[in-house]
Amino acid sequence: MRPSRRVFLQVLGALPATAWLSAGCSSSAPRYLTDTERRVLAACADSIYPPDDTGPGAAELGAVDFIDALLTAFEHEPPRIHAAGPFSDRNPFVAADGSPSSRFPPDQFLEYLPLSRVQRAGWQLRLYGSRGTPGGGPNDAVLGPVIGLRDLVRDGIREAIAAFPMPLDQVNDAGLVAIFDYLPADAQAEIQLMVLQSVFSLPEYGGNRASGGWQLIHFDGDSMPLGYTYLDPATGEIQDRPDAPVIGPETRPDPDPMDEDTLGLFQIATAVLGGKAFG
């Protein structure tokens, strides 16, 4: 049985937020998936990360745009794989006195870094597989050909549609969520990974729409160029910004205290890993 989404979010909140800032692609990329495939993928996204009373599900947060954009990354030059930065336009520059100024940088995460020869070959293999990469995969003779994400997602969706017990035009979106269980195991694993990346990645990659995924885990997102500290011009010392202290103790209440289910999950994990519980 899967843990509830609330438990998942609480456990996730204990992990480094940067672990979820995975590379993806801009939502402005051309579409690869058909409308029907996008509908099925949206249902799968909400099966993996469903909406509940804490907020929207993965589909509403842009999971389909994130995945579709990743699958079409090479239809741009440079390919839309690694956002450039260093700043978005979400935070202002710092004023001379250390306070937030009224000047904001342009969103440089909408620009993309060129890929090295090795990166390009690796991502082409990842997306297009051996048959779509010049020379194929380097280990095809030993391990067999690589199936690219584009084929894996599209073929997986087609298999799920064929195996689903009802025609898609006879089932509403809520009922279609069950189609995730009809995907082949390899497609399930890859789609699950991409959906979770989409929820918590930079919004410029197409998911985490309006920073909604970050809000669910109480993560402020990228903080620069403002940052969390400033140089006090009066004392010459580094000071915390009062709204987000990182040097001194956090005085604000926990926005999402752990419930008994979450505490139990941590206790099980502690025991399995050989740790000790202290009262």
Helices and strands as residue ranges (DSSP letters): H 5-13, G 17-20, H 35-48, H 63-71, G 73-75, G 108-110, H 117-128, G 130-132, H 140-143, H 149-163, G 168-170, H 173-176, G 177-182, H 185-200, G 203-205, G 209-211, H 212-216, E 229-231, E 238-240, H 260-272
